[in-house]
Amino acid sequence: MQANVTHNGGVSQPRTPAQPTTTFFDAVGGEPTFRRLVARFYQGVANDPVLRPLYPEEDLAGAEDRLRLFLIQYWGGPSDYQELRGHPRLRMRHVPFAIGPVQRDAWLVVMRAAVDSLNLPPDQYKTLWDYLQMAANSLQNRAD
């Protein structure tokens, strides 16, 4: 029977078993969670007088797909977003849209309702919400 050690220059060291790593994506429930989050968000966008004009497509399905794929990739899921669209370049992709404090705040209100609907444990909620607030602030490109 072989001992559970590795040999390094004549010094025996215990082997450390490979530890599985859990991404945030996995911890919150994977793709189904992000599908629910983004679907709920775009339900709010469709009825919001401040946000709806920011989405030029008549059907919000394309925007919904892009946000869902981005968030899945960002949080450790499959990299379908990058394979389909390349590097996210979020600021560059949002430059054509006038995003001031009013639009940012409306986005946060609708997104907060979507995050709330997930009923995540407090630590996961905080992690996700902190990121979304940072992202919304970083995408603001107008002062008014």
TORKOL-4160 file (C-alpha; in steps of 0.2 Angstrom, whole numbers, padded with zeros to 4 digits, m for minus):
144
<pt num="1" X="0000" Y="0000" Z="0000"/>
<pt num="2" X="0007" Y="0017" Z="m0005"/>
<pt num="3" X="0008" Y="0031" Z="0008"/>
<pt num="4" X="m0002" Y="0047" Z="0004"/>
<pt num="5" X="0014" Y="0057" Z="0002"/>
<pt num="6" X="0024" Y="0066" Z="m0011"/>
<pt num="7" X="0043" Y="0066" Z="m0011"/>
<pt num="8" X="0051" Y="0083" Z="m0014"/>
<pt num="9" X="0070" Y="0082" Z="m0013"/>
<pt num="10" X="0070" Y="0067" Z="m0001"/>
<pt num="11" X="0057" Y="0076" Z="0011"/>
<pt num="12" X="0040" Y="0068" Z="0012"/>
<pt num="13" X="0025" Y="0080" Z="0012"/>
<pt num="14" X="0007" Y="0075" Z="0014"/>
<pt num="15" X="m0003" Y="0076" Z="m0002"/>
<pt num="16" X="m0017" Y="0088" Z="m0002"/>
<pt num="17" X="m0032" Y="0082" Z="m0011"/>
<pt num="18" X="m0039" Y="0092" Z="m0025"/>
<pt num="19" X="m0052" Y="0104" Z="m0018"/>
<pt num="20" X="m0067" Y="0107" Z="m0029"/>
<pt num="21" X="m0070" Y="0126" Z="m0032"/>
<pt num="22" X="m0087" Y="0133" Z="m0032"/>
<pt num="23" X="m0090" Y="0148" Z="m0042"/>
<pt num="24" X="m0103" Y="0161" Z="m0038"/>
<pt num="25" X="m0112" Y="0155" Z="m0053"/>
<pt num="26" X="m0114" Y="0138" Z="m0046"/>
<pt num="27" X="m0117" Y="0144" Z="m0028"/>
<pt num="28" X="m0132" Y="0154" Z="m0033"/>
<pt num="29" X="m0140" Y="0140" Z="m0043"/>
<pt num="30" X="m0132" Y="0142" Z="m0060"/>
<pt num="31" X="m0141" Y="0146" Z="m0076"/>
<pt num="32" X="m0158" Y="0145" Z="m0070"/>
<pt num="33" X="m0155" Y="0158" Z="m0057"/>
<pt num="34" X="m0148" Y="0170" Z="m0070"/>
<pt num="35" X="m0162" Y="0166" Z="m0082"/>
<pt num="36" X="m0175" Y="0171" Z="m0068"/>
<pt num="37" X="m0165" Y="0187" Z="m0063"/>
<pt num="38" X="m0163" Y="0194" Z="m0081"/>
<pt num="39" X="m0181" Y="0189" Z="m0086"/>
<pt num="40" X="m0188" Y="0198" Z="m0071"/>
<pt num="41" X="m0177" Y="0213" Z="m0075"/>
<pt num="42" X="m0183" Y="0215" Z="m0093"/>
<pt num="43" X="m0201" Y="0213" Z="m0087"/>
<pt num="44" X="m0198" Y="0229" Z="m0077"/>
<pt num="45" X="m0189" Y="0237" Z="m0092"/>
<pt num="46" X="m0203" Y="0234" Z="m0104"/>
<pt num="47" X="m0215" Y="0244" Z="m0092"/>
<pt num="48" X="m0203" Y="0258" Z="m0087"/>
<pt num="49" X="m0204" Y="0275" Z="m0095"/>
<pt num="50" X="m0186" Y="0280" Z="m0092"/>
<pt num="51" X="m0178" Y="0263" Z="m0096"/>
<pt num="52" X="m0188" Y="0257" Z="m0111"/>
<pt num="53" X="m0182" Y="0271" Z="m0123"/>
<pt num="54" X="m0164" Y="0265" Z="m0120"/>
<pt num="55" X="m0168" Y="0249" Z="m0129"/>
<pt num="56" X="m0170" Y="0252" Z="m0147"/>
<pt num="57" X="m0175" Y="0235" Z="m0152"/>
<pt num="58" X="m0194" Y="0232" Z="m0152"/>
<pt num="59" X="m0192" Y="0215" Z="m0144"/>
<pt num="60" X="m0181" Y="0215" Z="m0129"/>
<pt num="61" X="m0176" Y="0197" Z="m0131"/>
<pt num="62" X="m0159" Y="0201" Z="m0139"/>
<pt num="63" X="m0155" Y="0213" Z="m0124"/>
<pt num="64" X="m0161" Y="0199" Z="m0112"/>
<pt num="65" X="m0150" Y="0186" Z="m0120"/>
<pt num="66" X="m0135" Y="0197" Z="m0120"/>
<pt num="67" X="m0136" Y="0202" Z="m0102"/>
<pt num="68" X="m0140" Y="0184" Z="m0096"/>
<pt num="69" X="m0125" Y="0178" Z="m0106"/>
<pt num="70" X="m0114" Y="0191" Z="m0099"/>
<pt num="71" X="m0119" Y="0189" Z="m0081"/>
<pt num="72" X="m0117" Y="0170" Z="m0082"/>
<pt num="73" X="m0099" Y="0172" Z="m0089"/>
<pt num="74" X="m0094" Y="0185" Z="m0077"/>
<pt num="75" X="m0100" Y="0175" Z="m0062"/>
<pt num="76" X="m0090" Y="0159" Z="m0068"/>
<pt num="77" X="m0102" Y="0150" Z="m0079"/>
<pt num="78" X="m0099" Y="0146" Z="m0098"/>
<pt num="79" X="m0091" Y="0159" Z="m0109"/>
<pt num="80" X="m0104" Y="0159" Z="m0122"/>
<pt num="81" X="m0105" Y="0178" Z="m0121"/>
<pt num="82" X="m0087" Y="0180" Z="m0126"/>
<pt num="83" X="m0088" Y="0167" Z="m0140"/>
<pt num="84" X="m0103" Y="0176" Z="m0147"/>
<pt num="85" X="m0099" Y="0194" Z="m0144"/>
<pt num="86" X="m0080" Y="0195" Z="m0140"/>
<pt num="87" X="m0073" Y="0205" Z="m0125"/>
<pt num="88" X="m0088" Y="0213" Z="m0116"/>
<pt num="89" X="m0081" Y="0231" Z="m0117"/>
<pt num="90" X="m0096" Y="0237" Z="m0107"/>
<pt num="91" X="m0092" Y="0255" Z="m0107"/>
<pt num="92" X="m0089" Y="0256" Z="m0125"/>
<pt num="93" X="m0105" Y="0246" Z="m0129"/>
<pt num="94" X="m0115" Y="0258" Z="m0119"/>
<pt num="95" X="m0108" Y="0275" Z="m0125"/>
<pt num="96" X="m0122" Y="0277" Z="m0138"/>
<pt num="97" X="m0135" Y="0277" Z="m0125"/>
<pt num="98" X="m0138" Y="0293" Z="m0114"/>
<pt num="99" X="m0136" Y="0286" Z="m0096"/>
<pt num="100" X="m0137" Y="0299" Z="m0083"/>
<pt num="101" X="m0141" Y="0298" Z="m0065"/>
<pt num="102" X="m0160" Y="0297" Z="m0069"/>
<pt num="103" X="m0157" Y="0282" Z="m0080"/>
<pt num="104" X="m0144" Y="0274" Z="m0069"/>
<pt num="105" X="m0156" Y="0275" Z="m0054"/>
<pt num="106" X="m0171" Y="0268" Z="m0064"/>
<pt num="107" X="m0160" Y="0254" Z="m0069"/>
<pt num="108" X="m0155" Y="0250" Z="m0051"/>
<pt num="109" X="m0173" Y="0251" Z="m0045"/>
<pt num="110" X="m0179" Y="0238" Z="m0058"/>
<pt num="111" X="m0163" Y="0227" Z="m0055"/>
<pt num="112" X="m0166" Y="0228" Z="m0037"/>
<pt num="113" X="m0183" Y="0221" Z="m0038"/>
<pt num="114" X="m0176" Y="0207" Z="m0049"/>
<pt num="115" X="m0162" Y="0203" Z="m0037"/>
<pt num="116" X="m0175" Y="0203" Z="m0023"/>
<pt num="117" X="m0186" Y="0191" Z="m0032"/>
<pt num="118" X="m0172" Y="0178" Z="m0031"/>
<pt num="119" X="m0172" Y="0176" Z="m0012"/>
<pt num="120" X="m0154" Y="0174" Z="m0011"/>
<pt num="121" X="m0145" Y="0171" Z="0006"/>
<pt num="122" X="m0138" Y="0188" Z="0013"/>
<pt num="123" X="m0120" Y="0185" Z="0008"/>
<pt num="124" X="m0124" Y="0180" Z="m0010"/>
<pt num="125" X="m0137" Y="0194" Z="m0011"/>
<pt num="126" X="m0124" Y="0207" Z="m0005"/>
<pt num="127" X="m0111" Y="0200" Z="m0018"/>
<pt num="128" X="m0122" Y="0202" Z="m0032"/>
<pt num="129" X="m0130" Y="0218" Z="m0028"/>
<pt num="130" X="m0113" Y="0226" Z="m0024"/>
<pt num="131" X="m0107" Y="0221" Z="m0041"/>
<pt num="132" X="m0123" Y="0228" Z="m0050"/>
<pt num="133" X="m0122" Y="0244" Z="m0041"/>
<pt num="134" X="m0104" Y="0246" Z="m0046"/>
<pt num="135" X="m0108" Y="0242" Z="m0064"/>
<pt num="136" X="m0122" Y="0254" Z="m0065"/>
<pt num="137" X="m0112" Y="0268" Z="m0059"/>
<pt num="138" X="m0097" Y="0264" Z="m0071"/>
<pt num="139" X="m0109" Y="0264" Z="m0086"/>
<pt num="140" X="m0116" Y="0281" Z="m0082"/>
<pt num="141" X="m0109" Y="0292" Z="m0096"/>
<pt num="142" X="m0119" Y="0309" Z="m0093"/>
<pt num="143" X="m0119" Y="0320" Z="m0079"/>
<pt num="144" X="m0137" Y="0326" Z="m0081"/>
